Amino acid sequence: MSNLWRRSVAGQLANPAEDENITSICMFASLRPAFKNFLHPPGVASIRGRLRSSIIMSDKLAAVPLVDIDDNGVFKYILINVFPKDPKVEGKITIVRGYKRCEWHADIYDEVMEKLSKLALETECLGGGRIQHDAADKKIKVYGYSQGFGRADHSIAVELLKKKYPEYTITWDNEGY
């Protein structure tokens, strides 16, 4: 603490030339708590923490591919919402997953849920169906439904598939199982 500060607190003035400086220091001292709150408002640390969590979560969501399906053949698929486990953190994406190796729609969901839970992400299955993927002709057909999860909104699945396969002809209908 400077001598000037000690003298102003004690009410002693060293010389009249310092009056202006001491007045400024005293005024600053009386405003100090407000100034501190201006620089570091209460609750900002928690906002910074939530913002940091949101950025981390959005990075995790951005790292999840929107579409992951087998390269060729006919197989079951599901449409899934993915969101952070922490309810205070916002963000959500919808993804498409479909694999020949999975006998049931639930097998696909179990596989995806296990992978994403390791990233602190929650999932919600929106429904399912089938995909007929013909890589040679660059065609994909989305159709049918899941007995366990119900029919997915195939139009959403198609929009996501078009982002990954822009050169393909992609169609959908609600016929078939």
C-alpha positions in Angstrom: 0.0 0.0 0.0 1.5 3.4 -1.0 2.1 6.2 1.4 -0.4 8.3 -0.5 -3.1 5.7 0.1 -2.2 5.5 3.9 -2.3 9.2 4.3 -5.7 9.6 2.5 -7.2 6.9 4.6 -5.9 8.6 7.8 -7.2 11.9 6.6 -3.8 13.5 6.4 -2.8 15.5 3.4 0.9 15.8 2.7 0.6 18.9 0.6 -2.2 20.7 -1.4 -0.8 19.5 -4.7 -1.7 16.0 -3.8 -5.3 16.9 -3.0 -6.4 16.0 -6.5 -4.7 12.6 -6.4 -6.0 11.8 -3.0 -9.5 12.7 -3.9 -9.3 10.5 -6.9 -8.0 7.6 -4.8 -10.6 8.1 -2.2 -13.3 8.2 -4.8 -11.9 5.0 -6.4 -11.8 3.4 -3.0 -15.5 4.1 -2.4 -16.3 2.7 -5.9 -14.0 -0.3 -5.5 -16.8 -2.9 -4.7 -18.9 -1.7 -7.7 -15.9 -1.6 -9.9 -15.0 -5.1 -8.9 -18.6 -6.3 -9.7 -18.3 -4.5 -13.1 -15.2 -6.4 -14.0 -16.3 -9.7 -12.4 -20.1 -9.6 -12.0 -21.6 -12.2 -9.7 -22.7 -15.3 -11.6 -20.3 -14.7 -14.5 -18.1 -17.6 -13.5 -21.1 -19.9 -13.7 -22.1 -18.4 -17.1 -18.5 -18.9 -18.3 -18.7 -22.5 -17.1 -22.0 -23.1 -18.9 -20.7 -21.5 -22.0 -17.5 -23.6 -21.9 -19.7 -26.7 -21.4 -21.9 -25.6 -24.3 -18.8 -25.1 -26.5 -17.4 -28.5 -25.5 -20.9 -30.1 -26.1 -21.3 -28.4 -29.4 -17.9 -29.7 -30.4 -19.0 -33.2 -29.4 -22.2 -32.9 -31.3 -20.4 -31.6 -34.3 -18.0 -34.6 -34.2 -21.0 -37.0 -34.6 -21.6 -37.9 -38.3 -25.1 -37.2 -39.3 -25.2 -40.3 -41.5 -23.6 -43.7 -41.0 -25.0 -46.4 -43.2 -23.6 -49.5 -45.0 -22.2 -49.0 -48.4 -24.6 -51.3 -50.3 -27.5 -53.6 -49.8 -30.9 -53.7 -48.0 -30.8 -53.1 -44.2 -32.7 -51.7 -41.3 -32.1 -48.1 -40.2 -33.2 -45.8 -37.4 -33.5 -42.0 -36.9 -32.1 -40.8 -33.6 -32.0 -37.4 -31.8 -28.7 -36.8 -30.0 -28.3 -34.2 -27.2 -26.1 -33.5 -24.2 -26.7 -35.4 -20.9 -26.5 -32.1 -19.0 -30.0 -30.5 -19.3 -28.5 -27.0 -18.8 -26.5 -27.4 -22.0 -28.5 -26.7 -25.2 -28.1 -28.5 -28.6 -29.5 -31.4 -30.5 -28.8 -33.1 -33.8 -30.7 -35.8 -35.7 -28.7 -38.7 -37.1 -29.4 -41.7 -39.4 -27.8 -45.1 -38.7 -28.3 -48.3 -40.7 -26.3 -51.6 -40.7 -26.7 -55.0 -42.3 -24.9 -56.6 -39.4 -27.8 -55.6 -37.0 -30.7 -58.1 -37.1 -33.1 -55.7 -35.3 -33.6 -52.0 -35.1 -32.9 -52.2 -31.4 -29.5 -53.7 -32.1 -28.6 -50.6 -34.1 -29.9 -48.4 -31.3 -27.9 -50.3 -28.6 -24.7 -49.9 -30.6 -25.1 -46.2 -31.2 -26.3 -45.5 -27.7 -23.2 -47.2 -26.2 -20.8 -45.2 -28.4 -22.5 -41.8 -27.8 -22.9 -42.3 -24.0 -19.1 -42.4 -23.8 -19.2 -38.8 -25.1 -21.7 -37.7 -22.4 -24.5 -37.6 -25.1 -28.0 -38.9 -24.7 -30.1 -40.4 -27.5 -33.8 -40.8 -28.4 -34.9 -43.1 -31.1 -37.5 -41.5 -33.3 -38.4 -44.6 -35.3 -37.0 -46.8 -38.0 -37.5 -48.5 -41.4 -35.3 -49.9 -44.1 -32.8 -48.6 -46.6 -32.1 -50.1 -50.0 -28.7 -48.7 -51.0 -27.5 -49.3 -54.6 -24.0 -47.8 -54.8 -23.5 -48.8 -58.4 -26.6 -46.9 -59.6 -26.3 -44.2 -57.0 -29.8 -44.8 -55.7 -31.1 -45.0 -52.1 -34.7 -45.9 -51.2 -36.0 -45.3 -47.7 -39.2 -47.2 -46.7 -41.0 -49.3 -44.1 -41.1 -49.1 -40.4 -39.7 -50.6 -37.2 -42.0 -52.9 -35.2 -40.2 -51.9 -32.0 -39.8 -48.1 -32.6 -42.5 -47.3 -35.1 -42.1 -45.6 -38.4 -39.4 -42.9 -38.7 -40.1 -39.7 -40.6 -38.5 -40.8 -43.8 -38.5 -37.3 -45.2 -36.0 -36.3 -42.4 -33.9 -39.3 -43.1 -33.8 -38.5 -46.8 -32.8 -34.9 -46.2 -29.9 -36.1 -44.1 -28.9 -38.7 -46.7 -28.9 -36.1 -49.4 -26.2 -34.2 -47.5 -23.9 -37.2 -47.5 -24.9 -38.4 -51.0 -25.6 -35.3 -53.1 -25.0 -37.1 -56.3 -27.6 -39.9 -55.5 -31.2 -40.2 -56.4 -32.9 -40.7 -53.0 -36.6 -41.5 -52.6 -38.8 -42.7 -49.8 -42.3 -44.1 -49.2 -44.2 -45.7 -46.3 -44.9 -49.0 -48.0 -43.5 -52.3 -46.9 -41.8 -53.5 -43.7 
